[in-house]
Amino acid sequence: MTIESRERVRRYFDEFGDAEWDRLTGDVRGRVSLEIHRRFLARFVQPGDRVLEVGAGPGRFTIELAALGATVVVTDLSPVQLALNAEHLRGTVSEAAVERREVLDVCDTSRYADGEFDLVLAYGGPLSYAFEHAEEAMRGLLRITRPGGPVVGSVMSLLGTWRHFLPGVVKVAETIGEDANDRILRTGDLRHEAGQGIDTHVCQMFRHRDLAELARAAGGEIVAASAGNWASLGDLDALAVLEADPSRWARFMEHEVAACQERGALDGGTHILFAARGQSYGS
Ligand SMILES: C[S@@+](CC[C@H](N)C(=O)[O-])C[C@H]1O[C@@H](n2cnc3c(N)ncnc32)[C@H](O)[C@@H]1O
C-alpha cells in the first residue's frame, strides 16, 4: 500500500474511533457476523496459545481470545484503536491475557521471529487495507506463525458487498461513472471510487478465489473458509421475528453457520473468513 493509502486508512480508523466497538452489535446482521466470526475462531485456538492479533480494533476479538485461554500481543495501525482496546479491557479479566499492545502495519511484521506465534488473527480486514502489499503481508503472517499453525482472518467480500449494497452501488456509479464502477467490480479496489472525488472508506474487496490465489502466492493455502453472513443478509422483519424467539434463533444460527461454509455461499456475505497455513508445513 502506498504511504498515502496507509495514512488515509489510519486516519479513517482514528476518526471512526469507538463507533468500531458497535459495528458488530448494532444490528442483527452484525450480531450474526460476530457470532460466525466467534465460532470460526474457536475452531483454531487452543488454551495456552500465544496469539498475535493484527488490526485488533477496540477489542471484540481480544476478549474472545482471552476467553479461549490464549495470551495476546494486541496490535493495530491506529493508535486511537489501540487506546480504545486498552480502555475496553481495563478492569476486566480479559486484560490479564494481554501480553502487550503495539502499533503495527500488517505489511511489515519483520520485528517478529519465524514461528513466534501459535496463531495469527487478522479479523475485520487488515489484509483488505494492504492493497498492492497484500501478498507480502500474507507471507509475513505465515512466516511468524509456528509450523502448522493457522493465520485466521477475514476480508471484505466483493460479490457479497456488491449484492448487499446494490442500491448504493447504482447511485455511486452515477457519480463516478460506469467505467470506474466496472474497474471496482473487476479489481475489488475501492480506491477507484475514492479517486473520483468521493471521500470514502477505501479497501480491497476479494472473491474467495482471489483469496485462495493470494494465499498460494504467499506460499500457503486456505484450509477453511466461511462467509460472514448468508440468510442474515435477507429480510430484516423476518430476522426480527426469529431473533425475538431464543429457541428459533438458536436453530437459525445453526443453519446460518452451516450455510456460510457451503462452497456456494463463500462469496455471498459482506466478509469472507479464512484460515490459511503455510504449504511447506505439509498441513
Ligand atoms: C474493521 S476494524 C476490525 C477490528 C477487529 N479486528 C474486529 O474484527 O472487530 C479494522 C482494523 O484494522 C486496522 N487496520 C487497518 N489497516 C491496517 C494495517 N495496514 N495494519 C494493521 N491494522 C490495520 C484498523 O485500524 C482497524 O482497527
The ligand as a Tripos MOL2 file, in Angstrom:
@<TRIPOS>MOLECULE
LIG
   27    29     1     0     0
SMALL
NO_CHARGES

@<TRIPOS>ATOM
      1 C1        -12.9250   -3.0420   10.7820 C.3       1 LIG1
      2 S1        -11.7250   -2.9040   12.0600 S.3       1 LIG1
      3 C2        -11.6920   -4.5470   12.7450 C.3       1 LIG1
      4 C3        -11.3980   -4.5860   14.2150 C.3       1 LIG1
      5 C4        -11.4400   -6.0000   14.8260 C.3       1 LIG1
      6 N1        -10.3800   -6.8370   14.3300 N.3       1 LIG1
      7 C5        -12.7690   -6.6520   14.5230 C.2       1 LIG1
      8 O1        -12.8280   -7.5280   13.6410 O.co2     1 LIG1
      9 O2        -13.7580   -6.2930   15.1690 O.co2     1 LIG1
     10 C6        -10.2120   -2.9080   11.1080 C.3       1 LIG1
     11 C7         -8.9970   -2.6090   11.9670 C.3       1 LIG1
     12 O3         -7.8270   -2.8260   11.1530 O.3       1 LIG1
     13 C8         -6.9120   -1.7720   11.4000 C.3       1 LIG1
     14 N2         -6.0370   -1.6530   10.2280 N.ar      1 LIG1
     15 C9         -6.2930   -1.0350    9.0510 C.ar      1 LIG1
     16 N3         -5.2360   -1.1230    8.2450 N.ar      1 LIG1
     17 C10        -4.2780   -1.8040    8.9020 C.ar      1 LIG1
     18 C11        -2.9520   -2.1980    8.5940 C.ar      1 LIG1
     19 N4         -2.3880   -1.8850    7.4270 N.pl3     1 LIG1
     20 N5         -2.2630   -2.8880    9.5190 N.ar      1 LIG1
     21 C12        -2.8310   -3.1960   10.7190 C.ar      1 LIG1
     22 N6         -4.0750   -2.8470   11.0750 N.ar      1 LIG1
     23 C13        -4.7960   -2.1530   10.1790 C.ar      1 LIG1
     24 C14        -7.7920   -0.5630   11.6530 C.3       1 LIG1
     25 O4         -7.1190    0.4720   12.3360 O.3       1 LIG1
     26 C15        -8.9520   -1.1660   12.4410 C.3       1 LIG1
     27 O5         -8.7510   -1.1140   13.8230 O.3       1 LIG1
@<TRIPOS>BOND
     1     1     2 1
     2     2     3 1
     3     2    10 1
     4     3     4 1
     5     4     5 1
     6     5     6 1
     7     5     7 1
     8     7     8 2
     9     7     9 1
    10    10    11 1
    11    11    12 1
    12    11    26 1
    13    12    13 1
    14    13    14 1
    15    13    24 1
    16    14    15 ar
    17    14    23 ar
    18    15    16 ar
    19    16    17 ar
    20    17    18 ar
    21    17    23 ar
    22    18    19 1
    23    18    20 ar
    24    20    21 ar
    25    21    22 ar
    26    22    23 ar
    27    24    25 1
    28    24    26 1
    29    26    27 1
@<TRIPOS>SUBSTRUCTURE
     1 LIG1         1 GROUP 0 **** ****
